[in-house]
């Protein structure tokens, strides 16, 4: 079972694009060009309901928290864990939703705590977003559709939060060594 829905959906609002990944899929190397000519309106299709049990969700949440904890005060290690730490199953009930939010809050707080001095304002924004996410979730009775639906939680849909996260990633990325096996540029 792949655990990659609810927080990925929630964090997608933040445009969490890991600096260390630096990957893009470019099909231009195959010589085939894709052409899309559709004038049909675009609609969002909700994710299918999850069948994950509370125990499975807890295992995934605990694993994500362990990644964050293991990174400690090392911003580079934390940055490298963003994708894995935010990959949880779609919540099926309020208990799972609240638990998922706890992981997001821990991720935001860890990012704020490891932010370089140049990102002090961004760290404050992330701390505020974490607190607001908890408050908003409680006000929504931890409804799973609040977390995974569109437009998503207001606490993290705010463009200033996305900007703060991008700034954090950029600043931290400046000090991190490229991942092992990453291509290096030569003069």
N, C-alpha and C positions, 0 to 999 in steps of 0.2 A: 504494500500500500504506500503510495507516495503522499507525503505530508507537505503540500505546498499551496495552500489556498488562502486562508482567511487573513493572515498577516501579510502575505504577499499582496493581497487585494487592498488591505488597509494601507500598507506602506507604499503601494504603487502611487498613491496620492502624493507621496513625498518624492517620487521619481528617484528611488534608491537605486542608483546605478553605481555599482562598486567600482571605485577607482582602480583597485588591484586586478579586477577581472579584465578590463580593457578589451573585451571580446566583441566582435560583431560578426553577424553572419552575412556574407556578401556573396550572392549567387552569381555575380558577374563573371567569376572565374570559370563558370561552366559554359559561358558563351550564350546562355539562354537569357533572353530579356523577358520579363513579365510585363504584360500590359493589362491594366484593369480599366474597364470602361463601363462602370455601373452608375446609373443615376438614381438608383433606389436609395431611399433614406436608410441611414445606419441606425440599428437598434442594439441595445445592450441585452444580451441573453443572460439571465441569472445562472449562477453555477448550480449544478445539480445538488440536491440535498446530500449531506454527508452521512455516512453510516459509521463514522468513527465512534467508538465507545469512550466513556469518560476516562477509563484507564489508559486507552491508547492516546487520548489527547494529553493526559497528564504526563505520560512518558515522553511525548514529543516536546511539551512545554519544558519539562525538566531538562531535557537534552539541550534545548535552546538556551536555557538559563545557564547551564554548565559551560557552554561555549563563551557566553558573555563573562561569566565569572573567571574562567580560565584566562581570558584576555587581560583581566586585571586592569592595571593602569597603563598598559601598552596600547596606545591608540592605533598603531599599525596592526596589531593582532586583532583588535576589535573591528577595525575596518575590514579585515580579511574574513571575519565571521558574519558580517551583515546578512549576506544571502542565506546562509545556513541557519542563523539564529532567528531569522524572520520567516522561516518556512514551517508553518504549522498547518494542521488540517483545518478545513472549514468547520467552525463551531456548529454543533447541532442543537445546543441549548444554552440557556443563560450561564450555567456553571462553566461551560467551555469558553464562552465569550469572555467572561470575567477573567478567566485564567489566561487566555490569549492576550488580553489587554495588559495583564501583569507583565508578560514577557516584553511587549512593546514598550511599556513604561521603563522597564529595566534597561532595555536597549537605548532608549533616549537618555536616560540618566547616566548611563555609562559613557555615551558619546559626549554629553555635557561635561562630565568629570574629566575626560581625557582631551578636551578641546585645547588646542594651542592658545597661547595668550592672544594672538591675533583674532581668535574666534570667540572672544568673551561674550560679545552680544549675541552671537549665534547659540552659544551654550545656554544663555538665559532664555532664549526663545525655545530651545528644546526642553528645558526644565518646565517651562510654562505649558508647553504642549503636552507633556507627560501628565502634569497635574490636571489639565483641562480634559484630557482623554479619560482619565479615571472618573472625574465628575460627570462628564457627559454620559459615559457608560452606565453609571449608577442611575442617572436620571432617565435613561432609556430602558431601565430594568434589564440591562445586559442582553437585549434582544439580538440574536445573531444577525438578523438582517440589517441592523444598525451598523454593525462592523463591516459586513461584507457587501452590502448593497451600494447603490449609487445615490448620492454622490459620496457616500462614506462619512465617517465621523468629521464633524466640523473642526474639531480640535487639530486634526492633521491634514485637513483639506485646505487650510489657509495657506496661500502662496508664500507667506513669510516663513512658514515652517519648512516648506520644500526648499526655499532659498537657504535657510539656516543649515539644513542637512547637506545640501550641495556644497556650501561654503566649508563646512566641517570636513567633508570628504576631500575637497581640493586642498585645504591646508594640511591635513594629515598626510594626504598622498604625496605632498612635496618632500616629506621626511622619510617616507617608507621605501625600502628597497623593493625592486620588482620581485614578483613571486618567482620561485625556482622554476626554471625552464622557460621563462618569458623571453621573447626575443629582445635583444639589446641593439641599440643603434650604434653604429661606428661612424666616425668622421670621414 
